[in-house]
């Protein structure tokens, strides 16, 4: 994991102590607050902390366990001597693999203030995690498969827009790959050395204003930098922008027009030095007609927009996406994976309502059933092997297909990692084993 100077400066500006370890539990980053804290606790000089095993400096540290299990630990209350603090610890993923962990330590001077500060601490911790996760992803246009006519034209438009500084709107159905396009545009632009930050308006609703624009420090709070400020010289991808409250839409439009904005509670302006890419899976023009989306903001984005075609509109891409997934999964599973022509034929007949994400899940599932690494048609989920041109789905088959598509929709929201699948299973009231069974 490599952090840009902007990300380091941002992490050094916060009140919380932040430490990041790699998969071997070695400290690879600590902000100034944390280095001072661990130095006073261990007697090791701050300049000598980086590179040491966390357990050597803090034998009671729980972050290595978070990395080992891939499970976050939140709101852990600790007290050591006169120091009282809360800790939020998260695993850092690259795909399905845990590559490290991050700990956010919030110190409390007054034990009676624990509950009052807890919600604010949680929001700041999530903000830090979003930035760290987004900055660790590296996607280029070479990662995007585009053999079909529509997909090739879409990719060519995106490459041209990457060379500009205009705000961009990326529209598509769920599961098509808006985030990949946003990352590829960023990495092909002159801003590629700056941070890439993704903000999902569907996940962050109540305090989105503060998360985007920041909060000025005063007597009652320590303040925080917003995403627009943190993405300086980089790109911020605002996904599901139609879920953004109307008042925040108006503030974003004004910021884009004037190239300036202010933190909540501040009386000075901050230059907008981040490029904005917006994403949506709904008809924004319809939302404008219903007075549910800011018309001026829509017209600003609409001038420079790309629509990523659904997978059923670019079936020529399916074999290449399958090959790409087999190569990735082969590395993860440490074996060579292949697929028969008959299995590919079945994949080409399916309509893919869940788009590329659904295809990726199918290949991942089928790979675990592949004897000697060869995916045959028998390895594919049953609902894919029904020829709709010759047979009608039975009621049980329709139920299974419906359940599977509902699960895939929820995985769009919570992610396809093990943690995401556990969350989906919890929300649906089923076991993880049942979820895997219904994905067949």
Secondary structure, 3 states (H helix, E strand, C coil): CCCCHHHHHHHHCCCCEEEEEECCCEEEEECHHHHHHHHHHHCCCHHHCCCCEHHHHCCCCCHHHHHHHCCCEEEEEEEECCEEEEEEEEEEEECCEEEEEEEEEEECCCHHHHHHHHHHHHHHHHHHHHHHHHHCCCCCHHHCCCCCHHHHHHHHHHHHHHCCCCCEEEECCCCCCHHHHHHHHHHHCCCCCCCEEEEECCCCCCCHHHHHHCECCCCCCCCECCHHHHCCCCEEEEECHHHCCHHHHHHHHHHHHHCEECCECCCCCEECCCEEEEEECCCHHHHHHCCCCCHHHHHHHHCCEEECCCHHHCHHHHHHHHHHHHHHHHHHHCCCCEECHHHHHHHHHCCCCCHHHHHHHHHHHHHHHCHHHEECHHHCCHHHHCCCCCCCCCHHHHHHHHHHHHHHHHHHHHCCCHHHHHHHHHHHCCCHHHHHHHCC
